[in-house]
């Protein structure tokens, strides 16, 4: 199933996945498909196809545990396109689309296993992208649902 919403991270330089609580991959960006496998493009592909996180439950159980005790990031291993495992600092963010609960996973190569300058640049790019998304989402919500905070903000306090 492809998401009808524009996948903001489609052209990001790092892998990004949109998955549901059952770990079904709803959307994978071009970097994820290149890094892992074209199997992610298939309808109803599952995160377990690339999941190799040692000592960690299935992706479904991991996401359920993460939802109850969220962490900003976790170091997870995934099966690369060439069959080897790669460690990624994985940022997970819950999102809702059309009333459906989803998880946005952004995977940054582990700085210990790659060029650290590239890893730091990707982390900075990721943080900047998330900041832009947050500001845009806040502005959209404020525009769609103006409340007392918007009206109060327009008052100068000087009569």
C-alpha positions in Angstrom: 0.0 0.0 0.0 1.4 3.4 -1.0 0.7 6.5 1.1 -1.4 9.1 -0.6 0.3 11.8 1.5 3.4 13.3 0.0 6.3 11.5 1.7 8.4 14.5 2.7 11.6 12.4 3.1 11.4 10.9 -0.4 14.6 12.6 -1.5 16.4 12.4 1.8 20.0 11.1 1.6 19.3 8.5 4.3 16.8 5.7 4.5 13.4 6.5 5.8 10.5 4.1 6.3 6.9 4.7 7.1 5.5 1.5 8.9 2.3 0.5 10.6 2.1 -1.2 14.1 2.2 -4.6 12.4 5.6 -3.5 10.8 4.1 -3.4 7.3 6.1 -0.9 5.2 3.6 1.6 4.0 6.3 3.7 2.3 10.1 3.6 1.7 12.1 6.4 0.3 14.6 5.9 -2.6 17.6 5.7 -0.2 15.9 2.9 1.7 15.2 0.9 -1.5 18.8 1.5 -2.6 20.3 0.5 0.8 18.1 -2.5 1.5 16.3 -4.0 -1.4 13.7 -3.4 -4.0 11.6 -5.8 -1.9 10.6 -2.8 0.1 8.8 -1.4 -3.0 6.4 -4.4 -3.0 2.9 -3.9 -1.7 2.6 -5.1 1.9 6.3 -5.7 2.4 7.2 -6.2 6.1 10.1 -4.7 8.1 11.0 -8.2 9.1 12.4 -8.7 5.6 15.4 -6.5 6.5 15.2 -6.7 10.3 18.4 -8.3 11.9 18.5 -6.4 15.2 20.3 -8.9 17.4 18.9 -9.3 20.9 15.8 -7.4 19.9 12.3 -8.9 19.4 10.5 -8.9 16.1 9.8 -5.5 14.6 6.2 -5.6 15.7 7.1 -6.3 19.3 9.9 -3.7 19.2 7.4 -1.0 17.9 4.8 -1.9 20.6 7.5 -1.7 23.3 8.8 1.6 21.8 5.3 3.1 21.9 5.0 2.5 25.6 8.6 3.6 26.4 9.8 5.8 23.5 13.4 6.6 23.0 14.7 9.4 20.7 16.8 6.9 18.9 18.0 3.3 19.0 20.9 1.5 17.4 19.4 -1.2 15.3 20.8 -3.6 12.7 19.2 -4.2 9.3 20.0 -6.5 6.4 21.6 -4.6 3.5 21.0 -5.3 -0.2 24.2 -7.3 -0.4 23.1 -9.6 2.5 25.4 -8.2 5.2 24.1 -6.4 8.3 24.5 -2.7 8.9 24.0 -0.8 12.1 21.9 2.3 11.9 21.1 5.0 14.5 17.3 4.8 14.1 15.1 7.7 15.0 11.4 6.8 15.4 8.6 9.2 15.4 4.9 8.3 15.7 2.6 9.9 13.1 -1.1 9.7 12.3 -2.4 9.6 8.7 -6.1 9.4 8.0 -6.7 8.2 11.5 -4.1 5.4 11.1 -1.2 5.1 13.5 2.1 4.9 11.8 5.8 5.1 12.7 8.4 7.1 10.8 11.8 5.5 11.0 14.8 7.5 9.8 18.0 5.4 9.7 21.4 7.0 9.9 24.6 4.9 9.5 26.3 4.2 12.8 29.2 6.7 13.1 31.4 3.9 14.4 31.1 1.9 11.2 31.3 4.7 8.6 33.0 8.0 7.8 32.1 10.1 10.9 32.0 13.4 8.9 29.3 11.9 6.6 27.4 10.5 9.6 27.5 13.8 11.4 26.3 15.6 8.2 23.5 13.2 7.8 22.4 13.6 11.4 22.5 17.4 11.0 20.4 17.1 7.8 18.0 14.9 9.6 17.6 17.3 12.5 17.1 20.2 10.2 14.5 18.3 8.2 12.6 17.3 11.4 12.7 20.9 12.6 11.3 22.1 9.2 8.5 19.5 9.4 7.7 20.5 13.0 7.5 24.2 12.2 5.4 23.6 9.1 3.1 21.3 11.0 2.7 23.7 13.8 2.0 26.6 11.4 -0.6 24.5 9.5 -2.4 23.5 12.7 -2.4 27.0 14.0 -3.8 28.2 10.7 -6.5 25.5 10.5 -7.5 25.7 14.2 -7.0 29.3 15.5 -7.7 29.4 19.1 -7.4 31.8 22.0 -3.6 31.5 21.9 -3.7 33.0 18.4 -6.1 35.8 19.2 -4.1 36.6 22.4 -0.9 36.6 20.4 -2.2 39.4 18.2 -2.8 41.7 21.2 0.1 44.0 22.1 -0.9 44.4 25.7 -0.7 48.1 25.3 -4.0 50.0 25.3 
